[in-house]
Structures are given as C-alpha cells and as structure tokens.
Amino acid sequence: MTDPAPAPIRVMVVDDQAVVRAGFAAIVDAEPDLHVVAEAADGAHAVQLASEHAPDVVLMDIRMPGMDGLTATRLLTTAAHATGTPRVLVLTTFDQDAYVHDALRAGASGFLLKDALPEELLAGIRIVASGEAMLAPTVTRRLIDAFAGTTPAPTAVPHPEALESLTPREREVLTLVAAGHTNAEIADALGVTTGTVKSHVNAVLGKLGLRDRVQATILAYDLGLARPRTAAPRTG
C-alpha cells in the first residue's frame, strides 16, 4: 500500500489586472502539486478571501487600487487564522517598484520579478510554502544595493540580548545569508555540509525571534552586520 499523495499547495493570486491573474493562475494550476483556490483584484478582497479559502501561499502584486499589496501583506502575515498564516510571495516590476523593501518588512517571504520564467515562479511558490524565503541571490543583492539603509529605524529584535548569544559561526552564517547566498553556497564557503548550515540558520532565527531569512537579512543590514556592495562578491 502506497502512501497517499500530499495535499496540493493552496495558492491565491492577487493582481488588479485580470489578464495577469489568469496567466499566473493557469501556470500554477497546470502543476499537480499546486492548486489556485482564489483570485483577488485588490488587497482588501485578498484579505477577505484568505480567511475563507486558507491559501498556503499568496502571490501578491504591490500596486493596486484601494488597498495596496503592502498593506494587505502586513494584514495577512500578522492576523491570527485558525488555518494558519499564509506565506506571501511578492510579484513586482523591480525597476519601477520602490516598495519591495517595505513589503519584506511587512512580512513577505520573498519576491520575484513579474517577468520571471514560469519555472522560477513555480519554484518560488514551493520554496515559500516549505517555510523558506524566496530570495534569489542576484536579485537580493540588487535589492540590498537599492534599499539597505533607506529606513533609519532598525528592525525590532524581540530579545535584543539574544544577538550577543550568537556564536561566531552563527554571526558568520547570518552575514552570508544577508549577502544573498544559498545554503549550498554558504556550505561551500565554510567547508561544511548544507545540513550544518541549515542548523545554523535555524539557530539564528530561533535566538533572534525571526520568522525567516528575509527578516534575518533586513536585521543584519539594520544592525550593521552587513553592508551594501561589500557583503559579498557579485556572481553571474
């Protein structure tokens, strides 16, 4: 007797353009492990539908009439739902949106460019659904260059003294995460296994009371543990 297949990842698509919503929905629904449960044209409707359909992942546009994606992201990631809190994957036109950094602060689990390839979109959904953050290294470094240091107030650390509890290796891993490196790249740089890196990342998140790598990246820059243009060499 074989084990039953896991339930598909429940996805909600939020964009004010009907053609864009339909395109993303078609790509997602073509995958056997993904299922679109709702579509919304603005942030307010997205918040309402999230409580009704319990999506695991929300594909969120930023610029929409009425309630924008930034406000909706904050509401979705801070509200307590009996079915759990959805993960938000922001879809943006990077060269025009100055709100990506704020969206990550609002609780988004990552972002993708709207012109990303279908396979990149699908991979992003699966990554954030698994509890990780979708931060493609090359795009992350562009984000850091553009937005790091643009907001003076540091990210709040629930237990500030916990920062001092990080071991030297955990601080090193945090800095590499902030530079946009994947676990595999960090493992290669430090000469350890990816499992060891994952353990270090989990320890950092736990000690600092952070949700994911996005919050860790923002915090590292706010606290000066990493800096734009000098934290990591560019590749690709």
C-alpha positions in Angstrom: 0.0 0.0 0.0 1.5 3.3 -1.1 1.3 6.5 1.0 -1.3 9.0 -0.2 0.0 11.9 -2.2 0.4 15.1 -0.1 -2.3 17.7 -0.5 -1.6 20.3 -3.2 -0.2 23.7 -2.1 -3.1 26.1 -2.0 -2.3 29.3 -3.8 -4.2 32.7 -4.1 -3.3 35.1 -6.9 -3.7 38.8 -6.2 -3.3 41.3 -9.1 -5.5 44.1 -10.3 -5.0 43.1 -14.0 -7.4 40.2 -14.9 -5.1 39.0 -17.7 -2.1 38.8 -15.4 -4.1 36.9 -12.8 -5.4 34.5 -15.4 -1.9 33.9 -16.7 -0.4 33.2 -13.3 -3.4 31.0 -12.3 -3.0 28.9 -15.5 0.7 28.3 -14.8 0.0 27.3 -11.2 -3.0 25.1 -11.9 -1.1 23.1 -14.5 1.1 21.7 -11.8 -0.3 18.6 -9.9 1.1 19.7 -6.6 -0.3 23.2 -6.8 -3.9 24.5 -6.8 -5.3 28.0 -7.1 -8.0 28.4 -4.5 -8.8 32.1 -5.0 -8.1 35.2 -7.1 -8.4 38.8 -6.0 -8.1 42.2 -7.7 -7.1 44.3 -4.7 -5.7 43.9 -1.2 -9.0 44.2 0.7 -10.5 41.4 -1.3 -7.4 39.3 -0.8 -7.6 39.6 3.0 -11.3 38.6 2.9 -10.6 35.6 0.6 -7.7 34.5 2.6 -9.9 33.9 5.7 -12.4 32.0 3.5 -10.0 29.8 1.4 -7.0 29.4 3.6 -4.2 29.6 1.0 -0.8 28.4 1.8 0.9 30.9 -0.5 -0.3 34.3 -1.8 1.1 35.7 -5.0 0.8 39.4 -4.2 1.1 42.4 -6.5 2.1 45.7 -4.8 0.5 48.4 -6.9 -3.3 48.0 -6.8 -6.2 50.4 -6.4 -7.8 50.6 -3.0 -5.8 48.6 -0.5 -2.4 48.0 -2.0 -0.3 44.9 -1.7 1.9 46.3 1.1 -1.0 46.9 3.4 -2.6 43.5 2.5 0.7 41.7 3.1 1.0 43.2 6.6 -2.6 42.2 7.5 -2.2 38.7 6.1 1.1 38.0 7.9 0.1 39.4 11.3 -3.5 38.2 11.5 -4.2 35.0 13.5 -6.0 32.5 11.4 -7.3 29.2 12.6 -6.0 27.6 9.4 -2.6 29.2 9.8 -0.8 32.3 8.3 -0.3 32.3 4.6 3.2 33.0 3.1 3.3 36.0 0.8 5.4 36.0 -2.4 5.5 39.5 -3.8 5.5 39.8 -7.6 6.9 43.1 -8.7 8.5 45.0 -11.6 11.7 45.7 -9.8 12.9 48.7 -11.8 9.7 50.6 -11.1 8.6 49.5 -7.6 10.2 51.3 -4.7 8.1 49.3 -2.2 9.8 45.9 -2.3 11.9 46.6 0.8 8.8 47.7 2.7 6.9 44.6 1.6 9.6 42.4 3.0 9.4 44.3 6.3 5.7 43.9 6.2 6.1 40.1 6.4 6.5 38.9 2.8 8.5 35.7 2.5 10.2 36.9 -0.7 9.8 38.4 -4.1 10.0 37.6 -7.8 10.1 39.8 -10.8 6.9 39.7 -12.9 8.9 38.7 -15.9 10.3 35.6 -14.1 10.2 32.4 -16.1 7.3 30.0 -15.3 9.7 27.6 -13.7 11.1 30.3 -11.4 7.5 31.3 -10.3 6.7 27.7 -9.6 9.9 27.1 -7.7 9.3 30.3 -5.7 5.9 29.1 -4.6 7.2 25.7 -3.5 10.1 27.3 -1.6 8.0 29.7 0.5 5.4 27.0 1.1 8.1 24.9 2.6 8.8 27.6 5.1 11.9 29.1 3.4 12.3 32.5 1.9 12.5 33.2 -1.8 15.5 35.5 -2.2 17.3 34.8 -5.4 21.0 35.9 -4.7 21.5 38.2 -7.7 18.2 39.9 -7.2 18.7 40.1 -3.4 22.0 42.0 -3.9 20.3 44.5 -6.2 17.6 45.0 -3.6 20.2 45.5 -0.9 22.1 48.0 -3.0 19.0 49.9 -3.7 17.2 49.8 -0.3 19.6 48.9 2.5 19.9 51.9 4.8 17.0 53.8 3.4 14.9 53.4 6.5 16.6 54.7 9.7 14.6 52.7 12.3 16.1 49.3 12.9 14.1 46.1 12.8 12.9 45.3 16.4 14.5 42.3 18.0 12.1 40.7 20.5 15.1 39.9 22.7 18.0 42.3 21.9 20.4 40.5 24.2 19.9 37.4 22.1 22.1 38.9 19.4 25.1 38.5 21.8 24.1 34.9 22.2 25.0 34.1 18.6 28.2 32.1 18.3 31.0 33.5 15.9 29.9 30.9 13.3 26.3 31.8 13.6 27.2 35.5 13.1 29.2 34.5 10.1 26.3 32.5 8.6 23.9 35.4 9.3 26.2 37.7 7.3 26.4 35.3 4.4 22.6 34.9 4.4 22.3 38.7 4.3 24.7 38.7 1.3 22.1 36.6 -0.5 24.0 33.3 -0.5 22.1 30.0 -0.6 22.7 27.3 2.0 24.8 25.4 -0.6 27.0 28.4 -1.3 27.5 29.0 2.4 28.3 25.4 3.0 30.9 25.5 0.2 32.4 28.8 1.6 32.7 27.4 5.1 33.6 23.8 4.2 30.6 22.3 6.0 27.5 20.4 4.9 24.3 22.1 3.9 22.6 20.3 6.8 25.0 22.1 9.2 24.3 25.4 7.5 20.6 24.8 7.9 21.1 24.1 11.5 23.0 27.3 12.0 20.3 29.3 10.1 17.6 27.8 12.3 19.6 28.6 15.4 20.0 32.2 14.3 16.3 32.6 13.6 15.3 31.0 16.9 17.7 33.0 19.0 16.7 36.3 17.4 12.9 35.5 17.2 12.8 35.9 13.4 10.4 34.2 11.0 12.7 33.6 8.1 15.8 34.6 6.0 14.1 37.7 4.8 13.8 39.1 8.3 17.3 37.9 9.1 18.7 39.8 6.0 16.9 43.0 7.0 18.1 42.8 10.6 21.7 42.1 9.5 21.7 45.3 7.5 19.9 47.4 10.1 22.4 46.4 12.7 25.5 46.9 10.6 26.4 43.2 10.5 26.4 43.5 6.7 26.7 46.5 4.3 25.7 47.2 0.7 28.2 46.4 -2.0 30.8 44.9 0.4 29.0 42.0 2.0 29.5 39.6 -0.9 31.1 39.4 -4.4 28.7 39.5 -7.2 28.4 36.4 -9.3 26.6 35.8 -12.6 
